[in-house]
Amino acid sequence: MQIPIEVGQPVVNITVQLAPGDSLGVDAKEAAARFGIGETTLYKLRRQEPDFPSYTIGKAVRFLIPDLYVWFQTHPQTVME
């Protein structure tokens, strides 16, 4: 007798609260400084990771701080590689 077992994906809940006056979307320099990585690493992640959160507005690349917090929390080993 076989009993089917369903295994679901774990749900990750992350709450991000910005300080008053903090920008929601920032450029690469600010994003890199905020997360303690170099701009080169940030652009490398943007190129190599299909789900890395970045947005292009015209020719400008922007990063939403809450999206980056979530991405770094769910991909902790990616930056260390």
C-alpha atoms as an extended CHARMM CRD file, in Angstrom:
* protein
*
        81  EXT
         1         1  MET       CA              0.0000000000        0.0000000000        0.0000000000  PROA      1               0.0000000000
         2         2  GLN       CA              1.3260000000        3.4290000000       -0.9320000000  PROA      2               0.0000000000
         3         3  ILE       CA              0.2870000000        6.5520000000        0.8760000000  PROA      3               0.0000000000
         4         4  PRO       CA              0.8330000000        9.8100000000       -1.0260000000  PROA      4               0.0000000000
         5         5  ILE       CA              2.6540000000       12.4870000000        0.9110000000  PROA      5               0.0000000000
         6         6  GLU       CA              2.5170000000       16.1090000000       -0.1020000000  PROA      6               0.0000000000
         7         7  VAL       CA              5.3940000000       18.3470000000        0.8190000000  PROA      7               0.0000000000
         8         8  GLY       CA              4.7730000000       22.0560000000        0.4550000000  PROA      8               0.0000000000
         9         9  GLN       CA              7.2300000000       24.8790000000        0.1030000000  PROA      9               0.0000000000
        10        10  PRO       CA              8.0750000000       26.6610000000        3.3470000000  PROA      10              0.0000000000
        11        11  VAL       CA              6.5560000000       30.0960000000        3.6820000000  PROA      11              0.0000000000
        12        12  VAL       CA              8.9460000000       32.9020000000        4.5230000000  PROA      12              0.0000000000
        13        13  ASN       CA              7.4770000000       35.9760000000        6.1690000000  PROA      13              0.0000000000
        14        14  ILE       CA              9.7750000000       38.9690000000        6.3880000000  PROA      14              0.0000000000
        15        15  THR       CA              8.7130000000       42.3640000000        7.6660000000  PROA      15              0.0000000000
        16        16  VAL       CA             10.7480000000       45.3490000000        6.5450000000  PROA      16              0.0000000000
        17        17  GLN       CA             10.1950000000       48.7240000000        8.1160000000  PROA      17              0.0000000000
        18        18  LEU       CA             12.0420000000       51.7100000000        6.7260000000  PROA      18              0.0000000000
        19        19  ALA       CA             13.0000000000       54.6060000000        8.9310000000  PROA      19              0.0000000000
        20        20  PRO       CA             11.1760000000       57.8650000000        8.3230000000  PROA      20              0.0000000000
        21        21  GLY       CA             12.8280000000       59.7010000000        5.4700000000  PROA      21              0.0000000000
        22        22  ASP       CA             14.4680000000       56.5820000000        3.9920000000  PROA      22              0.0000000000
        23        23  SER       CA             14.1020000000       56.2180000000        0.2610000000  PROA      23              0.0000000000
        24        24  LEU       CA             12.2110000000       53.2090000000       -1.0080000000  PROA      24              0.0000000000
        25        25  GLY       CA             14.1250000000       52.9860000000       -4.2820000000  PROA      25              0.0000000000
        26        26  VAL       CA             17.8320000000       53.7500000000       -4.4840000000  PROA      26              0.0000000000
        27        27  ASP       CA             20.6890000000       53.6970000000       -6.9640000000  PROA      27              0.0000000000
        28        28  ALA       CA             23.4830000000       51.1040000000       -6.9520000000  PROA      28              0.0000000000
        29        29  LYS       CA             25.8030000000       53.2060000000       -4.7880000000  PROA      29              0.0000000000
        30        30  GLU       CA             23.2320000000       53.5700000000       -2.0080000000  PROA      30              0.0000000000
        31        31  ALA       CA             22.0630000000       49.9370000000       -2.2580000000  PROA      31              0.0000000000
        32        32  ALA       CA             25.6310000000       48.6330000000       -2.0590000000  PROA      32              0.0000000000
        33        33  ALA       CA             26.3900000000       50.8430000000        0.9560000000  PROA      33              0.0000000000
        34        34  ARG       CA             23.1640000000       49.8200000000        2.6930000000  PROA      34              0.0000000000
        35        35  PHE       CA             23.9530000000       46.1040000000        2.3960000000  PROA      35              0.0000000000
        36        36  GLY       CA             27.7050000000       46.2980000000        2.9060000000  PROA      36              0.0000000000
        37        37  ILE       CA             28.7170000000       45.0180000000       -0.5140000000  PROA      37              0.0000000000
        38        38  GLY       CA             30.5140000000       46.6210000000       -3.4280000000  PROA      38              0.0000000000
        39        39  GLU       CA             28.7310000000       48.0820000000       -6.4190000000  PROA      39              0.0000000000
        40        40  THR       CA             30.5440000000       45.5510000000       -8.6180000000  PROA      40              0.0000000000
        41        41  THR       CA             29.0810000000       42.7040000000       -6.5590000000  PROA      41              0.0000000000
        42        42  LEU       CA             25.6340000000       44.2490000000       -6.7960000000  PROA      42              0.0000000000
        43        43  TYR       CA             25.8360000000       44.4650000000      -10.5890000000  PROA      43              0.0000000000
        44        44  LYS       CA             27.2740000000       40.9330000000      -10.7480000000  PROA      44              0.0000000000
        45        45  LEU       CA             24.2970000000       39.6080000000       -8.7750000000  PROA      45              0.0000000000
        46        46  ARG       CA             21.9590000000       41.5360000000      -11.0600000000  PROA      46              0.0000000000
        47        47  ARG       CA             23.5140000000       39.8730000000      -14.1360000000  PROA      47              0.0000000000
        48        48  GLN       CA             23.8520000000       36.3420000000      -12.7650000000  PROA      48              0.0000000000
        49        49  GLU       CA             20.7370000000       35.8740000000      -10.6450000000  PROA      49              0.0000000000
        50        50  PRO       CA             17.4990000000       35.9320000000      -12.6610000000  PROA      50              0.0000000000
        51        51  ASP       CA             15.3770000000       36.7360000000       -9.6060000000  PROA      51              0.0000000000
        52        52  PHE       CA             17.6150000000       39.5080000000       -8.2660000000  PROA      52              0.0000000000
        53        53  PRO       CA             15.3870000000       42.5280000000       -7.6070000000  PROA      53              0.0000000000
        54        54  SER       CA             16.3900000000       45.4640000000       -9.7630000000  PROA      54              0.0000000000
        55        55  TYR       CA             14.4570000000       47.7610000000      -12.0400000000  PROA      55              0.0000000000
        56        56  THR       CA             15.3700000000       49.8820000000      -15.0030000000  PROA      56              0.0000000000
        57        57  ILE       CA             13.7000000000       53.2390000000      -15.4230000000  PROA      57              0.0000000000
        58        58  GLY       CA             14.8930000000       54.7050000000      -18.6780000000  PROA      58              0.0000000000
        59        59  LYS       CA             18.6510000000       54.1940000000      -18.4640000000  PROA      59              0.0000000000
        60        60  ALA       CA             18.7490000000       54.2950000000      -14.6610000000  PROA      60              0.0000000000
        61        61  VAL       CA             18.9660000000       51.1080000000      -12.6010000000  PROA      61              0.0000000000
        62        62  ARG       CA             17.1180000000       51.2380000000       -9.2790000000  PROA      62              0.0000000000
        63        63  PHE       CA             16.7780000000       48.8630000000       -6.3630000000  PROA      63              0.0000000000
        64        64  LEU       CA             13.8540000000       48.6980000000       -3.9460000000  PROA      64              0.0000000000
        65        65  ILE       CA             15.2200000000       48.3410000000       -0.4220000000  PROA      65              0.0000000000
        66        66  PRO       CA             12.4520000000       46.0090000000        0.8760000000  PROA      66              0.0000000000
        67        67  ASP       CA             12.8970000000       43.6900000000       -2.1230000000  PROA      67              0.0000000000
        68        68  LEU       CA             16.6530000000       43.5420000000       -1.4990000000  PROA      68              0.0000000000
        69        69  TYR       CA             16.1470000000       42.7010000000        2.1980000000  PROA      69              0.0000000000
        70        70  VAL       CA             13.8910000000       39.8050000000        1.2220000000  PROA      70              0.0000000000
        71        71  TRP       CA             16.2460000000       38.5830000000       -1.5110000000  PROA      71              0.0000000000
        72        72  PHE       CA             19.3160000000       38.6270000000        0.7350000000  PROA      72              0.0000000000
        73        73  GLN       CA             17.3830000000       36.8440000000        3.5070000000  PROA      73              0.0000000000
        74        74  THR       CA             16.2410000000       34.0770000000        1.1510000000  PROA      74              0.0000000000
        75        75  HSD       CA             19.6150000000       33.7460000000       -0.6610000000  PROA      75              0.0000000000
        76        76  PRO       CA             22.1890000000       33.9620000000        2.1620000000  PROA      76              0.0000000000
        77        77  GLN       CA             24.8600000000       31.8500000000        0.4490000000  PROA      77              0.0000000000
        78        78  THR       CA             24.7370000000       33.5970000000       -2.9240000000  PROA      78              0.0000000000
        79        79  VAL       CA             26.7540000000       36.6370000000       -1.8640000000  PROA      79              0.0000000000
        80        80  MET       CA             29.3790000000       34.4800000000       -0.1440000000  PROA      80              0.0000000000
        81        81  GLU       CA             30.1550000000       32.4190000000       -3.2720000000  PROA      81              0.0000000000
